[in-house]
Amino acid sequence: MKEEFIKKLTTNDFVQIMGEEPQSEQLHVSITEGITQIPINYPFRTADFHLIHVAKGVFKLSINLIIYTLKKNESIGIDPKSVIQILEISNDLKVFNINFTTQFIFDNFFNKARVDAFGYFTHNNVPKLQFTKQEGKVLRMLVKMLKFYNQQENSAFQEDLIRSTFGVIVYNYAEKFKKEYPNLKAELTRQEELVLRFWNVLQENVKTDRKVQFYADVLNVTTGHLSKILKEVTGKTASQLIDAAVILEARLLLVDPKFSIAQIAEELQFPDQSFFGKYFKKHVGLSPSAYRKENRK
């Protein structure tokens, strides 16, 4: 079958097909049971990541032409561009599914250890994992928590709760992966490796250097190549990602009342407080003082 004839399905497509209420653009958590017919009866290509966990019943599917049969307490991670076909479901099937975008990962997993753990979702030959009864129970509890937080509105700490809960799930998965497949290492494509290296350099230098040329020189690539790969993998250019990292640092500092705005501007290597204020407002839509006031409530 030619690639162009395989339909590509996004997280939003899955939400519509399953008749569920949308949650967020980059993350959707579903707990499905009581279905008697295969909801998608044709091969499709995933646009986003999936973590599938079977709580009850049997779920048989093909991933990149390899057939997997998932039973109770078994899980599998699927990366974007994989070709999936659902082959069989049992009448008592109960399945937990986390759909998340690449952008979600790079917006929330700046820490190298976290990205390394996430790398266990990226194997070409995807192995399934068998969880114990207790491990499965814990995993399902975490997924339920993640779904709950992802559905909340007007929650002051929603992003932090989602990030923390998702992180525990990823570490859980990576820990289990390493125990069951000790000789398999997390696999990243060359593009993903470059992105990871960029994140590491950016973390170390975000307060002192905001020039794309600096990061390209450190990574021994051209600025054009760096931005092209970053755009392909994360959806953002090098400049946009550098700005996002600077703004993240600024936000973290602004919620700490012991730092004055002038001190923050100096810490982030801006020429003066006025320049920092204009930069921050351009990207956030609020002045630093207004942002600080809102986040003190």
C-alpha positions as a printed Julia matrix, in Angstrom:
297×3 Matrix{Float64}:
   0.0    0.0    0.0
   1.46   3.35  -0.97
   2.07   5.81   1.84
  -0.16   8.51   0.32
  -3.18   6.19   0.57
  -2.76   5.72   4.32
  -4.91   8.25   6.12
  -3.15  10.32   8.77
  -5.12  10.76  11.99
  -4.44  13.44  14.57
  -5.5   13.42  18.2
  -8.49  15.59  17.25
  -9.48  13.02  14.62
  -9.5   10.29  17.29
 -11.59  12.46  19.59
 -14.19  12.97  16.87
 -14.22   9.31  15.82
 -14.72   8.14  19.4
 -17.32  10.84  20.07
 -15.47  12.23  23.07
 -15.3   15.73  24.46
 -12.07  17.56  23.5
  -9.63  18.18  26.35
  -6.55  20.12  25.23
  -4.81  20.64  21.89
  -1.64  18.76  22.8
  -2.89  16.07  25.17
  -5.95  13.82  25.29
  -6.61  11.01  27.76
  -9.33   8.46  27.08
 -10.66   5.47  28.98
 -12.76   3.36  26.63
 -14.96   0.37  27.41
 -18.19  -1.18  26.2
 -17.38  -0.95  22.48
 -18.42  -3.98  20.45
 -17.14  -2.94  17.01
 -13.73  -1.81  15.83
 -14.02   2.02  15.71
 -11.47   2.47  12.88
 -11.57  -0.38  10.37
  -8.8    0.78   8.04
  -5.0    1.24   8.35
  -4.03   4.73   9.48
  -0.89   6.69  10.21
  -0.57   8.37  13.59
   0.24  12.06  13.74
   0.98  11.99  17.46
   2.25   9.71  20.24
   0.08   7.09  21.93
   0.49   5.17  25.15
  -2.0    2.3   25.19
  -2.73   0.22  28.29
  -5.23  -2.62  28.43
  -7.08  -2.94  31.74
  -9.37  -5.76  30.65
 -10.03  -7.91  27.59
  -7.98  -8.34  24.41
  -6.77  -5.69  21.96
  -5.08  -6.97  18.78
  -3.45  -4.49  16.41
  -0.79  -4.18  13.74
   1.94  -1.54  14.17
   4.19  -1.08  11.14
   3.08  -4.54   9.92
   4.04  -6.23  13.21
   1.07  -7.81  15.02
   0.65  -7.3   18.77
  -1.95  -8.83  21.05
  -2.38  -6.8   24.23
  -4.08  -8.37  27.23
  -4.79  -7.24  30.78
  -1.98  -5.13  32.32
  -0.04  -4.9   29.04
   1.02  -1.57  27.52
   2.66  -0.29  24.38
   4.02   3.08  23.29
   3.57   4.22  19.69
   5.4    7.1   18.05
   4.19   9.45  15.3
   4.14   8.26  11.68
   3.57   4.64  12.73
   1.02   2.78  10.63
  -1.65   1.12  12.76
  -4.52  -1.2   12.02
  -6.89  -2.43  14.71
  -7.46  -6.11  14.02
  -9.57  -7.39  16.88
 -11.21  -6.26  20.12
 -12.97  -8.37  22.72
 -16.44  -7.47  23.97
 -15.11  -6.83  27.47
 -12.25  -4.57  26.34
 -11.29  -1.67  28.6
  -8.38   0.37  27.29
  -6.58   3.45  28.59
  -5.05   5.67  25.91
  -2.9    8.79  26.24
  -2.5   10.8   23.02
   0.11  13.55  23.07
   1.9   15.67  20.51
   5.62  16.19  19.98
   5.01  19.81  20.86
   3.66  18.74  24.26
   6.93  16.95  24.99
   9.13  19.87  24.0
   6.96  22.38  25.84
   7.09  20.43  29.08
  10.23  18.29  29.13
  13.18  20.68  29.12
  15.07  18.45  31.55
  17.48  16.05  29.83
  16.65  13.11  32.09
  12.98  13.53  31.26
  13.63  13.59  27.52
  15.84  10.53  27.86
  13.03   8.7   29.65
  10.62   9.8   26.95
  12.98   8.24  24.39
  11.65   4.8   25.33
   8.55   5.63  23.29
  10.59   5.91  20.1
  11.67   2.36  19.21
  11.19   1.26  15.62
  10.47  -2.3   16.76
   8.08  -1.45  19.57
   8.04  -4.01  22.4
   4.97  -4.31  24.6
   5.35  -4.26  28.37
   3.73  -6.63  30.86
   2.89  -4.9   34.14
   2.18  -6.78  37.36
  -1.29  -6.54  38.89
  -0.12  -3.85  41.32
   1.89  -1.96  38.69
  -1.11  -1.96  36.36
  -3.32  -0.65  39.14
  -0.89   2.2   39.84
  -0.57   3.07  36.15
  -4.34   3.2   35.7
  -4.67   5.41  38.76
  -2.1    7.83  37.3
  -3.86   7.89  33.92
  -7.17   8.65  35.65
  -5.48  11.51  37.52
  -4.0   12.84  34.29
  -7.4   12.78  32.61
  -8.98  14.56  35.58
  -6.38  17.35  35.55
  -6.56  17.67  31.76
 -10.32  18.27  31.95
 -10.19  20.94  34.65
 -11.04  24.55  33.91
  -9.82  27.65  35.76
  -7.3   25.64  37.77
  -4.42  27.73  39.07
  -1.91  24.86  38.91
  -3.34  22.82  36.03
  -0.21  22.91  33.86
   2.02  21.87  36.76
  -0.33  19.05  37.78
  -0.49  17.76  34.21
   3.26  18.02  33.74
   4.02  16.26  37.02
   1.51  13.45  36.56
   2.54  12.85  32.96
   6.18  12.82  34.06
   5.5   10.1   36.64
   3.76   8.03  33.96
   6.7    8.41  31.56
   9.25   7.51  34.25
   7.11   4.53  35.24
   7.07   3.34  31.64
  10.81   3.92  31.16
  11.64   2.08  34.41
   9.55  -0.92  33.36
  11.08  -0.83  29.88
  14.64  -0.92  31.27
  13.8   -3.87  33.53
  12.17  -5.96  30.8
  14.54  -5.01  27.96
  17.89  -4.15  29.61
  19.81  -4.44  26.34
  17.59  -2.03  24.43
  18.43   1.64  24.7
  16.17   4.58  24.06
  16.26   5.3   20.34
  16.2    8.77  18.88
  16.48   9.75  15.23
  19.35  12.0   14.18
  16.91  14.88  14.09
  15.64  14.13  17.6
  19.22  13.78  18.84
  20.02  17.24  17.47
  16.93  18.66  19.18
  17.94  17.04  22.48
  21.47  18.42  22.19
  20.01  21.84  21.42
  17.84  21.65  24.56
  20.85  20.79  26.69
  22.93  23.67  25.35
  19.95  26.03  25.62
  19.4   25.12  29.28
  22.98  26.0   30.11
  23.11  29.25  28.14
  19.56  30.63  28.06
  20.45  33.46  30.46
  23.53  34.57  28.58
  23.02  34.05  24.85
  19.96  34.43  22.63
  21.64  34.28  19.2
  20.85  31.34  16.93
  24.4   31.51  15.56
  25.82  30.74  19.02
  23.82  27.5   19.32
  24.52  26.49  15.72
  28.27  26.96  16.31
  28.2   24.87  19.51
  26.28  22.1   17.71
  28.51  22.35  14.62
  25.65  22.94  12.17
  24.46  25.9   10.11
  21.76  28.18  11.47
  19.51  27.21   8.56
  19.89  23.48   9.22
  19.31  23.93  12.95
  16.12  25.91  12.47
  14.89  23.51   9.77
  15.28  20.44  12.01
  13.83  22.17  15.04
  10.84  23.3   12.98
  10.27  19.77  11.65
  10.44  18.12  15.08
   8.93  20.74  17.41
   6.96  23.02  15.1
   9.07  26.02  16.14
  12.23  27.65  14.8
  15.42  28.06  16.81
  14.58  31.72  17.51
  11.09  30.83  18.73
  12.43  28.12  21.04
  15.11  30.42  22.44
  12.46  33.07  23.12
  10.23  30.44  24.77
  13.07  29.36  27.05
  13.87  32.96  28.01
  10.21  33.68  28.76
   9.99  30.52  30.87
  12.97  31.69  32.94
  11.43  35.16  33.25
   8.1   33.76  34.43
   9.78  31.59  37.06
  11.69  34.61  38.38
   8.69  36.94  38.31
   6.61  34.75  40.6
   9.35  35.01  43.23
   8.75  38.33  45.04
  12.29  38.61  46.37
  13.57  39.61  42.92
  12.86  43.07  41.56
  12.05  43.41  37.86
  15.31  45.3   37.4
  17.21  42.39  38.98
  15.45  39.92  36.71
  16.32  41.99  33.64
  19.95  41.97  34.74
  19.91  38.24  35.53
  18.62  37.5   32.02
  21.26  39.74  30.43
  18.9   42.39  29.04
  20.4   45.86  28.44
  17.94  47.43  30.88
  14.54  47.0   32.55
  12.72  48.84  29.75
  14.09  46.52  27.07
  13.15  43.49  29.15
   9.64  44.87  29.68
   9.04  45.34  25.95
  10.43  41.88  25.15
   8.28  40.21  27.8
   5.1   42.01  26.79
   5.67  41.15  23.13
   5.72  37.42  23.93
   3.3   37.2   26.85
   0.88  40.05  26.21
   1.42  41.49  29.69
   4.08  43.69  31.2
   6.34  41.99  33.78
   4.64  43.92  36.61
   1.14  42.98  35.38
   2.17  39.34  35.03
   3.6   39.37  38.55
   0.43  40.96  39.93
  -1.81  38.34  38.25
   0.29  35.47  39.56
   0.21  36.7   43.13
  -3.55  36.13  43.31
